[in-house]
Amino acid sequence: MSDAASSFSLIEQPWIPVLDLSGRRDLVSLTELFAQAGELRAVAGELPSQTSAILRLLLAILHRAVDGPEDERAWQRLWRRTDLPADDVAGYLDEYRHRFDLLHPVTPFYQVADLCTQKNDVFGLKRLIADVPNNAPYMTTRLGPGLERLSPAEAAVWLVHCQAYDTSGIKSGAVGDDRVSDGRGYPIGPASCGSLGLVYLEGRSLRETLLLNLIPLDSDYLRQDPERDSPVWERDPHGPAEEDERERGPYGVLSLYTWQSRRIRLFGDEAGITGAMIANGDRIAWANLHQREPMSGWRRSANQEKELGKSPVYLPALHDHTRALWRGLTSLLPVPAQQPGAEAPNRRPPAVSQWLARLRVRQLIDDRYRVTARAVGVVYGNRMSVVDGIYHDGLTMPVQAFDPAGPLAVTIMDSAADADAAILALRRLAADVCRAAGGYGDRAEDPPAAAAERAAELGYAELDILFRRWLANLGPTDDPTRARVQWQTWAKRCVGRLGRDLVARSGPQAWAGRYVDQEKKKHLSSPLADNLFREALRRALPLAAATENPPATQEVPA
């Protein structure tokens, strides 16, 4: 570690990248962030995963500084303010000042001061920086001198990110960790957030974002144990070994938001950080933590139910990085409460979504309010030992979308399903046109299936723009039926145009067609495929087919 004179206080020194309301970028300290939260737009890390990891740290601090909040009334008092209780936050941080020093000789933030290997190895920064892909460093800005030294501010951001999203794989074998074998720490899985399909709510300012994700202690859908749950800086400093399960829990959001997935030691001083040792930290078993972790959707696992001999068992639902967020709204938005005795659902939405639904139902938030749901996930490869990519998407929608009993929420989910039905018709047209031109085979790698996949990708890409525009423009006074008619009209025009383009480009051989099934004398040509497509599209989007004129509320895009 650095010498005893070195210090970099995260409370006082600027290190958190932010955007202000005018879009200007800056670095702020923890004290400055909470004091200026109403004037800041968002945390703005280099990567979306940096932003979400820092946000969880900030929430842990705010939760503790406001004692919960205890209940909905206490939360509403915070919401009605124009700022955050910065004095309370500053007082809380001052109490644990020594634990927020990145270079403290005994209790460095998120680190173990004397962490070392048997040979006292010193490691470079590649292990700490996630955007330096192994063996393929073509898109990073961190090659050469950029990998030799980081400022303490940059290192602090990557440290928080590492504890949340570090890869699995073999780690340095820390002296004092009884899990080490032959000088190596063998894989325990990715860091905590790497196992989540992370979702958080974003408001018009950073103050609103923090409060929208600040769930009171008395909520019905989160089990919090304020007597036992605590952030890492309130507990004894870690050593190289795992923390005792009775101490670490998790007992609630505080331990999860500050979970120490790794044991880390940074090398350097105020002038720069030049190395990092990363060893295995605390493992976490995610089964049935849906009432502890609020920032992820959950899915039932038949395999885990069989293995553990109990039901139901829920695991975090990872994001599908091949799909836009709006195509998976059923896993994001709350659903109506189940009847007593009903079978446990296959999916559970994130608790932050349920919390926003509660705010809407209890009228604790304005009907005209719009919120952006942000989804973040790291895509790992090679047995989760490398980062292949980062998934990030956001949807801006009216708060009514989160009311499970409201007609607008049903309309939104049904409209997303309408898009799938329309694209299915486009898939079939592409495959039929390909077969009419001589394509053959029923396997995924054969020409008709490949043509269908290309058409679907193009269709979803164009519908993506339209759906986001349609969703963002919905308001509390909009009639749900007219809104769905509008969407189906937009979708039919878009997909219909793509279908016409497919037929027009199909060529003379497809126009003439051929027999694709000699026994049944089934002839297929592009004009016939076009007729089948038009009928399928009418069935998929019946409300658009039933009206000749689009709703007057908004112009239909070309």
C-alpha positions in Angstrom: 0.0 0.0 0.0 1.0 3.6 -0.1 3.1 5.1 2.7 1.4 6.5 5.9 1.5 10.1 4.6 -0.5 9.3 1.5 -4.2 10.2 1.5 -7.1 10.6 -0.9 -10.4 11.3 0.8 -13.4 10.3 -1.3 -15.4 12.5 1.0 -13.5 15.7 0.1 -11.6 15.0 -3.1 -13.5 15.1 -6.5 -13.6 11.7 -8.1 -17.2 10.9 -9.2 -17.9 11.8 -12.9 -21.2 13.6 -13.2 -23.3 15.6 -15.7 -25.0 18.8 -14.6 -28.4 19.9 -15.8 -26.9 21.7 -18.7 -24.9 18.6 -19.8 -21.5 19.7 -18.7 -19.2 17.1 -17.3 -17.4 17.4 -14.0 -15.9 15.5 -11.1 -17.3 15.9 -7.6 -16.6 14.5 -4.1 -19.1 12.6 -2.1 -19.9 15.8 -0.1 -20.3 17.9 -3.2 -22.5 15.3 -4.9 -25.1 15.1 -2.1 -25.0 18.9 -1.7 -25.5 19.5 -5.4 -27.7 16.5 -6.3 -30.7 18.7 -7.3 -28.4 20.6 -9.8 -26.9 17.4 -11.3 -28.4 15.4 -14.1 -26.7 12.0 -13.4 -23.6 10.1 -12.5 -21.8 9.7 -15.8 -19.2 6.9 -15.7 -17.1 5.9 -18.8 -19.2 2.7 -18.8 -22.8 2.2 -17.9 -21.7 -0.4 -15.4 -19.5 2.3 -13.6 -22.6 4.5 -13.3 -24.7 1.7 -11.8 -21.9 0.6 -9.4 -21.4 4.1 -8.1 -25.2 4.7 -7.8 -25.4 1.7 -5.5 -22.7 3.1 -3.3 -24.4 6.4 -3.1 -27.7 4.7 -2.2 -26.1 2.8 0.7 -24.8 6.1 2.1 -28.1 7.9 1.7 -30.1 5.0 3.2 -27.9 5.2 6.3 -27.8 8.9 6.5 -31.7 9.2 6.5 -32.2 6.1 8.7 -34.1 4.2 6.0 -36.2 6.2 5.4 -38.4 4.6 8.0 -41.7 4.6 6.0 -43.5 6.2 3.1 -44.3 9.4 5.0 -40.6 9.9 5.7 -39.9 9.2 2.0 -42.5 11.7 0.9 -41.0 14.4 3.0 -37.7 13.8 1.2 -39.4 13.9 -2.2 -41.1 17.2 -1.5 -37.8 18.9 -0.7 -35.8 20.6 -3.5 -32.6 19.1 -2.2 -31.2 16.2 -0.2 -30.5 16.4 3.5 -26.8 17.2 2.8 -26.0 18.1 6.4 -27.2 14.7 7.6 -25.2 12.9 4.9 -22.1 15.0 5.7 -22.4 14.2 9.4 -22.8 10.5 8.6 -19.7 10.5 6.3 -17.7 12.3 8.9 -18.4 9.6 11.4 -16.7 7.0 9.1 -14.2 9.4 7.5 -11.2 7.0 8.0 -13.0 4.3 6.0 -13.4 6.5 2.9 -9.7 7.2 2.4 -8.5 5.4 -0.8 -4.9 5.4 0.5 -5.4 4.9 4.2 -2.5 2.8 5.6 -4.8 0.6 7.7 -8.4 0.9 6.4 -8.2 1.9 2.7 -11.6 2.2 1.1 -12.9 -1.1 -0.4 -9.5 -2.7 0.1 -7.3 -4.8 2.4 -4.2 -2.8 3.4 -1.6 -5.6 3.7 -3.0 -7.9 1.0 -0.1 -9.8 -0.6 0.8 -13.1 -2.3 3.4 -15.5 -1.0 6.0 -14.0 -3.4 4.9 -10.4 -2.8 4.0 -10.0 -6.5 3.1 -6.6 -7.8 0.5 -6.5 -10.6 -0.3 -4.0 -13.3 -3.7 -2.2 -13.8 -5.1 -4.5 -16.6 -6.8 -6.6 -13.9 -8.6 -3.5 -12.6 -9.7 -1.9 -15.8 -12.7 -3.7 -17.4 -12.5 -2.1 -20.9 -9.2 -3.7 -21.7 -10.4 -7.0 -23.3 -8.1 -9.9 -23.1 -6.3 -10.5 -26.4 -8.5 -8.1 -28.3 -7.7 -4.6 -27.1 -8.9 -2.8 -30.2 -11.7 -0.6 -28.9 -10.1 0.6 -25.6 -8.6 3.9 -24.9 -6.3 2.5 -22.2 -3.3 1.0 -24.1 0.3 2.0 -23.5 0.8 4.8 -21.0 -2.9 4.7 -20.1 -2.3 1.3 -18.4 0.8 2.4 -16.5 -0.8 4.9 -14.2 -4.3 6.1 -13.0 -5.1 9.1 -11.0 -6.5 8.3 -7.6 -9.9 9.6 -8.8 -9.9 7.2 -11.8 -8.7 4.4 -9.6 -11.5 4.9 -7.1 -14.1 4.6 -9.9 -12.5 1.4 -11.2 -12.3 0.0 -7.6 -16.0 0.5 -7.1 -16.6 -1.1 -10.5 -14.4 -4.0 -9.8 -16.2 -4.9 -6.5 -19.4 -4.9 -8.5 -18.5 -6.4 -11.9 -15.2 -8.1 -11.8 -14.8 -11.2 -14.0 -14.6 -14.7 -12.6 -11.6 -16.8 -13.3 -8.4 -17.5 -11.4 -7.3 -14.7 -9.1 -4.2 -13.9 -7.1 -3.7 -16.2 -4.1 -3.8 -14.0 -1.0 -1.7 -15.0 2.0 -4.2 -15.8 4.8 -7.0 -17.1 2.5 -7.5 -20.8 3.2 -9.2 -21.2 -0.2 -5.9 -20.6 -2.0 -4.3 -23.7 -3.6 -0.9 -23.7 -5.3 -0.7 -19.9 -4.9 -4.0 -19.4 -6.8 -7.5 -18.3 -5.9 -9.8 -20.5 -7.9 -13.0 -19.1 -9.5 -16.0 -18.2 -7.3 -18.0 -16.5 -10.0 -18.2 -12.8 -11.2 -18.6 -10.0 -8.7 -22.0 -9.3 -7.2 -23.7 -7.2 -9.9 -22.3 -9.4 -12.7 -25.0 -12.0 -11.7 -27.9 -9.5 -11.9 -30.0 -8.1 -14.7 -29.6 -4.7 -13.0 -32.5 -2.2 -13.3 -32.7 1.3 -11.7 -35.0 4.2 -12.1 -33.8 7.6 -13.4 -35.5 10.9 -12.7 -35.0 14.4 -14.0 -32.1 15.0 -11.7 -29.7 13.0 -9.6 -31.6 13.9 -6.5 -34.8 12.4 -8.0 -32.9 9.3 -9.2 -31.5 8.6 -5.8 -34.9 9.0 -4.1 -36.8 6.9 -6.7 -34.5 4.0 -5.8 -34.6 4.6 -2.1 -37.0 2.1 -0.8 -38.3 2.6 2.8 -37.7 0.0 5.5 -41.4 -0.8 5.9 -42.0 -1.9 2.3 -43.9 -5.1 1.7 -41.8 -6.5 -1.1 -38.3 -6.0 0.5 -37.1 -7.6 3.7 -34.7 -5.3 5.4 -33.1 -5.9 8.8 -31.8 -2.5 10.0 -30.5 -4.1 13.2 -28.2 -6.5 11.3 -27.9 -5.0 7.8 -24.9 -2.6 7.5 -22.6 -1.3 4.8 -19.0 -2.6 4.7 -17.5 0.5 6.3 -19.5 0.0 9.4 -18.1 -3.4 10.0 -14.6 -4.4 11.0 -12.0 -4.1 8.2 -11.7 -7.2 6.1 -8.7 -9.5 6.0 -7.8 -11.7 3.1 -10.2 -14.5 4.0 -14.0 -14.5 3.5 -16.1 -12.6 6.0 -18.1 -14.8 8.3 -21.6 -15.5 6.8 -23.2 -14.4 10.1 -21.6 -11.0 9.8 -21.9 -10.3 6.0 -25.4 -11.7 5.4 -26.8 -10.3 3.2 -29.4 -8.9 5.5 -30.6 -6.2 3.1 -29.7 -3.6 0.6 -26.8 -2.0 2.6 -24.7 -5.2 2.5 -25.7 -6.0 -1.1 -24.9 -2.5 -2.3 -21.4 -2.6 -0.8 -20.7 -6.3 -1.2 -17.0 -7.1 -1.2 -16.8 -9.6 -4.0 -13.0 -9.2 -4.1 -10.1 -8.5 -1.8 -8.2 -5.7 -3.5 -5.0 -3.7 -2.8 -4.0 -0.7 -4.8 -0.4 0.3 -5.2 0.6 4.0 -5.5 0.1 7.4 -3.8 -1.5 10.8 -4.5 0.6 11.2 -7.6 -1.0 8.0 -9.2 -2.0 4.4 -8.8 0.4 2.1 -10.6 -0.8 -1.4 -9.7 -3.6 -3.5 -8.2 -3.8 -6.9 -6.6 -7.2 -8.6 -6.9 -8.0 -11.7 -4.9 -11.2 -13.6 -4.2 -13.6 -12.0 -1.7 -17.0 -13.0 -0.5 -19.2 -15.4 -2.4 -22.9 -14.8 -2.7 -25.7 -17.3 -3.1 -28.4 -15.6 -5.1 -31.2 -18.1 -4.7 -34.3 -16.5 -3.3 -32.8 -13.1 -2.6 -35.6 -11.4 -4.4 -36.7 -9.8 -1.2 -33.2 -8.5 -0.4 -32.0 -7.3 -3.8 -34.2 -4.6 -5.3 -32.4 -3.8 -8.6 -33.0 -7.0 -10.6 -35.8 -9.0 -12.0 -36.1 -12.7 -11.0 -37.0 -16.0 -12.6 -38.0 -19.4 -11.2 -35.4 -22.0 -11.6 -36.6 -25.6 -12.0 -33.1 -26.9 -11.7 -32.5 -25.2 -8.4 -35.9 -26.3 -7.1 -34.9 -29.9 -7.8 -31.4 -29.5 -6.4 -32.5 -27.7 -3.2 -35.7 -29.7 -2.7 -37.9 -26.7 -2.3 -40.2 -24.5 -4.3 -40.3 -21.8 -5.5 -36.6 -20.9 -6.0 -35.9 -17.6 -7.8 -32.6 -16.5 -9.4 -31.7 -13.2 -10.9 -33.0 -12.8 -14.5 -30.2 -11.6 -16.7 -30.8 -9.2 -19.6 -31.0 -10.7 -23.1 -28.3 -8.6 -24.7 -29.7 -9.4 -28.2 -33.1 -7.7 -27.4 -34.1 -4.1 -26.7 -35.5 -3.5 -23.2 -39.0 -2.8 -24.5 -39.3 -6.3 -25.9 -39.0 -7.7 -22.3 -41.4 -5.4 -20.5 -43.2 -8.3 -18.9 -40.2 -8.9 -16.7 -39.7 -5.2 -15.9 -43.2 -3.9 -15.1 -45.2 -5.1 -12.0 -48.1 -7.5 -12.4 -51.4 -7.6 -10.5 -51.3 -9.2 -7.1 -51.9 -13.0 -7.2 -54.9 -14.6 -5.6 -54.3 -16.6 -2.4 -53.3 -20.1 -3.2 -52.3 -19.4 -6.7 -49.1 -21.0 -8.2 -46.0 -19.0 -7.6 -45.3 -16.8 -10.7 -42.5 -17.7 -13.1 -41.1 -14.2 -12.9 -40.9 -11.4 -10.4 -40.2 -7.8 -11.4 -37.5 -5.7 -9.7 -38.5 -4.3 -6.3 -37.7 -0.8 -7.6 -40.5 -1.3 -10.2 -42.9 -2.4 -7.4 -41.9 0.6 -5.3 -42.7 3.0 -8.2 -46.0 1.2 -8.6 -46.7 1.8 -4.9 -45.9 5.5 -5.3 -48.3 5.7 -8.2 -51.2 3.9 -6.5 -50.7 5.9 -3.3 -50.5 9.1 -5.3 -47.2 10.0 -3.7 -45.9 11.1 -7.1 -47.4 13.4 -9.7 -49.5 11.7 -12.4 -47.7 13.6 -15.1 -44.3 12.3 -13.9 -42.1 10.4 -16.4 -39.4 8.0 -15.4 -36.6 6.3 -17.3 -36.0 2.7 -16.5 -32.3 1.9 -17.0 -31.1 -1.6 -17.6 -27.4 -2.6 -17.3 -25.6 -5.9 -17.6 -22.1 -7.2 -18.3 -21.8 -9.9 -20.9 -19.1 -12.3 -19.9 -17.3 -14.9 -22.1 -14.9 -17.8 -21.7 -16.4 -19.2 -18.5 -17.1 -15.7 -17.3 -13.4 -14.9 -17.1 -13.5 -12.0 -19.7 -15.8 -9.2 -20.5 -17.3 -9.6 -24.0 -19.6 -6.5 -23.8 -21.9 -4.3 -21.8 -25.6 -4.2 -22.2 -27.3 -0.9 -21.6 -30.8 0.3 -22.5 -33.3 2.8 -21.2 -37.0 3.4 -21.6 -38.8 6.7 -20.8 -42.4 6.2 -19.9 -45.2 7.7 -17.9 -45.5 6.6 -14.3 -48.9 5.0 -15.1 -47.0 2.2 -16.9 -45.9 0.9 -13.5 -49.5 0.6 -12.1 -50.3 -3.1 -12.6 -54.0 -2.5 -12.3 -54.0 0.4 -14.7 -55.2 0.1 -18.3 -52.2 2.0 -19.7 -49.8 -0.7 -18.3 -51.8 -3.4 -20.0 -51.8 -1.4 -23.3 -48.1 -1.0 -23.2 -47.4 -4.7 -22.7 -49.9 -5.7 -25.3 -48.4 -3.3 -27.8 -45.0 -4.8 -27.3 -46.6 -8.2 -28.0 -48.2 -6.7 -31.2 -44.7 -5.9 -32.4 -43.6 -9.5 -32.0 -46.7 -10.7 -33.9 -46.0 -8.3 -36.8 -42.3 -9.3 -37.0 -43.4 -13.0 -37.0 -45.4 -12.2 -40.2 -42.3 -10.5 -41.7 -40.1 -13.5 -40.8 -42.5 -15.8 -42.7 -42.5 -13.6 -45.7 -38.7 -13.4 -45.9 -38.5 -17.2 -45.6 -41.2 -17.8 -48.2 -39.6 -15.4 -50.7 -36.3 -17.1 -50.2 -37.9 -20.5 -50.8 -39.7 -19.2 -53.9 -36.3 -18.1 -55.3 -34.8 -21.5 -54.7 -33.7 -21.5 -51.1 -34.1 -24.7 -49.2 -33.7 -26.3 -45.8 -35.4 -26.0 -42.4 -32.4 -25.7 -40.2 -31.4 -22.4 -38.5 -28.3 -22.1 -40.7 -30.2 -22.7 -44.0 -31.0 -19.8 -46.3 -34.8 -19.4 -45.5 -34.1 -19.2 -41.8 -31.2 -16.8 -42.3 -33.3 -14.6 -44.5 -36.0 -14.6 -41.8 -33.5 -13.6 -39.2 -32.2 -10.7 -41.3 -35.7 -9.4 -41.9 -36.5 -9.6 -38.2 -33.4 -7.7 -37.2 -34.2 -4.9 -39.6 -37.9 -4.9 -38.5 -37.1 -4.7 -34.8 -34.5 -2.0 -35.5 -37.1 0.2 -37.2 -39.9 -0.6 -34.7 -37.5 0.2 -31.9 -37.4 3.8 -32.9 -41.2 4.0 -33.2 -42.0 2.2 -30.0 -39.7 4.4 -27.9 -41.3 7.5 -29.5 -44.8 6.2 -28.9 -44.1 5.2 -25.3 -42.4 8.4 -24.4 -45.4 10.4 -25.7 -48.0 8.6 -23.7 -49.6 10.7 -21.0 -52.0 10.2 -18.1 -55.0 11.5 -20.0 -54.5 9.3 -23.1 -57.2 6.8 -23.9 -55.5 3.3 -23.8 -57.6 2.0 -26.6 -56.8 4.9 -28.9 -53.1 4.6 -27.9 -53.0 0.9 -29.0 -54.8 1.7 -32.2 -52.1 4.3 -32.8 -49.3 1.9 -32.2 -50.8 -0.8 -34.4 -51.2 1.7 -37.2 -47.6 2.8 -36.9 -46.4 -0.8 -36.7 -48.5 -1.9 -39.7 -47.2 0.9 -41.9 -43.6 0.2 -40.9 -43.6 -3.6 -41.2 -45.9 -3.4 -44.3 -43.3 -1.2 -46.0 -40.5 -3.6 -45.2 -42.5 -6.5 -46.6 -43.2 -4.6 -49.8 -39.5 -4.0 -50.1 -38.7 -7.7 -49.7 -41.1 -8.6 -52.4 -39.9 -5.9 -54.8 -36.3 -7.0 -54.4 -37.1 -10.7 -54.8 -36.3 -10.9 -58.5 -37.8 -12.8 -61.5 -37.1 -16.3 -60.2 -39.1 -15.6 -57.0 -41.9 -13.9 -59.0 -42.3 -17.0 -61.1 -41.9 -19.2 -58.1 -41.5 -23.0 -57.8 -43.0 -26.1 -56.3 -41.6 -26.3 -52.7 -43.5 -29.6 -52.0 -43.9 -31.8 -55.0 -46.2 -34.4 -53.2 -48.7 -31.8 -52.1 -48.2 -29.8 -55.3 -47.5 -26.7 -53.2 -46.4 -23.8 -55.4 -44.8 -20.7 -53.8 -44.0 -17.4 -55.5 -43.3 -13.9 -54.2 -46.8 -12.6 -55.1 -48.4 -15.5 -53.3 -46.1 -14.9 -50.3 -47.0 -11.3 -50.3 -50.7 -12.1 -50.1 -50.1 -14.5 -47.2 -48.0 -11.8 -45.5 -50.7 -9.1 -45.9 -53.3 -11.5 -44.3 -51.0 -12.4 -41.5 -50.2 -8.7 -40.8 -54.0 -8.0 -40.7 -54.4 -10.7 -38.1 -51.4 -9.6 -36.1 -52.6 -5.9 -36.0 -56.4 -6.1 -36.2 -57.0 -2.6 -34.7 -54.9 -1.0 -37.5 -56.8 -3.1 -40.1 -60.1 -2.0 -38.6 -59.5 1.7 -39.1 -58.6 3.5 -42.3 -57.6 6.8 -40.7 -54.9 7.0 -38.0 -55.8 8.6 -34.7 -55.6 12.4 -34.7 -53.6 12.6 -31.5 -50.3 12.3 -33.4 -49.0 12.1 -36.9 -48.1 8.6 -38.1 -44.5 8.4 -39.2 -43.7 7.5 -42.8 
